Amino acid sequence: EMCRAAQEFGFFVVRNHGLPEEAIDEAFGLSKEFFSQSKEEKQAQCPYARHLNSGLEYFSQVRPSTGTPDQKESLLITAAAGHMDGRWPAKPGNFEERIKDFLRKAHDLGQRILSILEPTACPQVQPGTLAKAHNLWVEGGQCNLRLLHYPPIASPETLPENYWRAGPHTDWSCITLVFQRPGNEGLECAPNPKAAKDSPWLKVDPVPGGIAVNVGDMLGRWSDGRVLSNLHRVRLPSPEECEEPKARYSMVLFMQADKHVPIQCSAETVTAGDYIMGRVRSNWAK
């Protein structure tokens, strides 16, 4: 079922995954406490470095599909040697230690999912290749945990045209693990490209005890298109949801192969590092 969903929709939800709900709840609590600080406090603690893809970004991600900044802020934690030096939040206390523990657990799950998908997506590689290509805190590592905060929007109709909480895009990763909270709806994915042209976008709402997973462009390339890296977006809140405006929080783990790893397929072989940096340059305001 997981492999079929990866081929047809590029999205699926895993349950009974072994990642303790308490660990997810704690990470969401840390995220909410961090984002409750002022913009100046957050930027002072976690200055953004585009060449490291690390630190705090504040309403600065501009999707090529929209040309407008996403209505969010996020803390990017690239799990590579030295990338987070001088960028770990001082508040809340023990943030680095606690988030690293959560990241390790989520990364273990990501490796397991990659191993399940591998025979279908990349039958040409040696067993275990995908899992071994993704490592934490090594030189050249590229796995990235992103904590996201979408501030409350009281009157979405007052925003300029074509604004989104996150504009339509595909991810750069092999796979992405998406952690959501009940009551924080808004994530949607495009229908299968073979569906009728007027087919509606599909809701990817939070599922109690579930983690959404989507295929990214890196695995789409590595697999020669055997699995689908699908467009997705986060819509603005509906008028009903704005009756009591509230923030939206999510966490995503981008499983991105280490920089030196060659993405070998029928297309030109590129390293995972060159691939990611090309995507970073095209998606961030200078």
N, C-alpha and C positions, 0 to 999 in steps of 0.2 A: 504493500500500500504506500509506503514512504517513497519508494523508487518511482512508482507510477505517478504519484502526485508531483514529484520533482520533474518528471518528464512533461506532464500535461499542464500544470499550473505554476510550478516553481515555488509553491508555498505548501506547507503542511504544519500540523500541530502535533507535538509529541507530549505524551502523558506517561506516567509511571517511569520517569526518566532518571530517577535516583538523585536528583539535585534537591536537597532539603528545602522545603518551603520557608523554613526559618532563615536560611541563608539568603534567600531572595528577598524576604521581608526586611532583613537587616540592611542589605545593600540599598533597597529603596529608601529606607529611613536615612541612611547616610547621604544619599543623593538629595533628598528633600531638605535636609538640614544645611547642606552646602549651598544650595541654590537660594536659601532664605536670606543669605547675606547680600549686602549691596554689590552692585556691579563693580565698584572700585575695589572693594575688599577681595572679591573673587579674582579680578584681573591681577591684583598685586600678588596674590598667592600662586596663581596658575597662568602666567603669561603665555599667550599662544605663540607657537613656533611652527610656521607652515612647513618648513623643510623637515620637521620632526613629526608632523601631524599630531601634535600634542599640546595640551593646555586648554584654556577656556576660549571658545568662540562665542561671540555675542551678536546674534542677528546678522551674521556676515556670510553665511553660505548661500550662494546664488546658483540655483540650478540652471543648466543650459536650456531646460525645457520651459522655464518661466521667465528668466531674466530679472526675477525679483527675489529679495532675500527671504529665506524661510523665517517664519515667525516663531523663533525658538532661540534658546541658548543651549550650549552643551559643553561638557568636560570630556575631552578626548584623552584617553590613557593608552598610549602605544607601548606595548609590553616588550620593549627592546632595551638593551643595555645603554644607559645614559640618557634615554629620551625623556624621562620624567624628572631628571635632576633639576631641582629648583622649581618644580611645577606641582608638587604634591600639596593639597590643601592642608593648612595648619588647623582648620576647623572643618568638621568636628574632630575631636581627639582620636588618635590612633587610626585615622582615615586610611593611610597607606597600608598598614598591616591588615586591616579588616577587608579592604577592597581587594587586595592581592589574594586573600584567602578565597573570596567569592570568585574572583577571576580564575583561579586555579581549578575550582570545581566546575565552573561553566566551560572552561577550556577542555577539561577531561570529557565532558559530554559532547562538545563539538568534535573532538577526535573520534569518538565512538560513532557519531552520525556520519562523518566522512568515510569511515571504514565500511559502514553499511551501504552507502551510496556508491562506493568505488567500483565494484564489479560492473554495475550498470553504466555509470558515467564514464569511467576510464578503464575499460578492459585491457588496454594496451600496457598499463603500468604494472610493476611488481606489486603484489599484495602488501599493504601497509604504507605505500608511497605517500598517499595524501595525508594521513595522520602524522607521519614523520616529518612532513614538510612544514608543519606548523608548530612553532616552539615559543615558549615564554621567556622573556628577559635574557635572550641571547643576543650577540652581535648580529645585526641584520634581521632581527625579528620584526614582524609586521602585524601580528594580531593586535586588535584594538578594541578596548572596551569604551563604550560611549554612554555617558549618563546624560539624559535629555530632559529639559524642562520647557514646556510650552506654557507661557503665562496665560492667565485668564483673558478672554476676549469678550467684552460686554456687548459690543455692537459690530459684528463682522461686516455688516453692510457698509460701514464707514471706511473700510480699508480700500485702498486702490484696487483696480481690477487685476485679476490674475495673482492674487496673494494666496498663499497656502501655509499651513503649519509646516508642511514639508512638500515641496513640489514634486511632481511625477519624476521618478528616477529609477535606475537599477543600481544595485550595490556593486562595489568593486571586488568583493571578497569571493572566496570559494563558497562558503555558506555564512549566513548571518543568523544568530540566535536573538530573538526579539522577546524581551520580558515586558509584559503589560499588566496593568492593574484593572480589575473589574470597575466599571464606571468611567474608564478612560478610553472610550471608543474613538474611532476616527481613522485607523489604519485601513487602507483598501488596496487591493491588487487588481491589475487589469485582467480581463478575461483571456482565455487561451487565444493566441493569435489566429487559430483556425476557426474560432467562433464567429457568429454573425457580426457584421460591422457595428450594429447598434446594440450589442450586448453590453449590459451595465457592468461597471466595476464591482468587484466582490468584496464584501466586508471581511476583514480579518480581526474580528473582535476578540477581546480577552476571553480566555477559557479558564475557569478555575482549575488550578493544578497543571495547566498546560503551558508550553513554551512554543511560540510560533517560530518556524524556521523557513528561510527562503534561500534559494540558490542565487549566487552572485555571478558577475561577469567572468571572474577568473576561472571558476569551474565550468561555466558555459564554454569558454574558449578551450580549456584543457580537455573537455569532453567532446570537442567538435560538434557541439550543439545537441548532444544526446540528452542533456537536461536543460531546462529552460530558466534563464535569468529574466524574470518578469518585472515589468514596471509596477511600481507601487507608490503610494502617496499618503499623506496625512491631511485630511480635509479640515477646513475650519469648523468650529462647533456650529450645530444647527440652532435656529431660533429657540427651540425648546431647551436645548442644553445651555443657552445663554440666560435663561430665566434666573438661574443662580450660577453666575460665571465661576468657573473653577479652572485650576491649572491641570495640565496633563503631564504625567511623568512616564517615561519608559527608559529601558536600558537595552543596549544592543551590543552583542559581541560579534565583531567581524573576524572570522577565521580567514586570515590572509597569509599565504605561504611566505616563508623567509625570503629575504631579498635575493639570495644567490640561486634560488631554485629555478630551473628552466621550465617554462610552461610549454611543453612539447606537444604539438598537435599538427594538423595538416596546414595550418597557417604558419607564418613566420614565427620561429621560436624567439621569445623574449624572456628576460628574467622577471620574476615576480616583483622585484624592486623597481625596475623601469616601468613596469605596467602600472603600479600604484602611483608613482610620482606623476605620471602623465595624467592620471585621473584627478589627483590633488590640484594640479595646476589649472585644470579646467573647471573646478567646482568652488573655488574660494576667491572672495574679493581680495584684491591686493592691498 
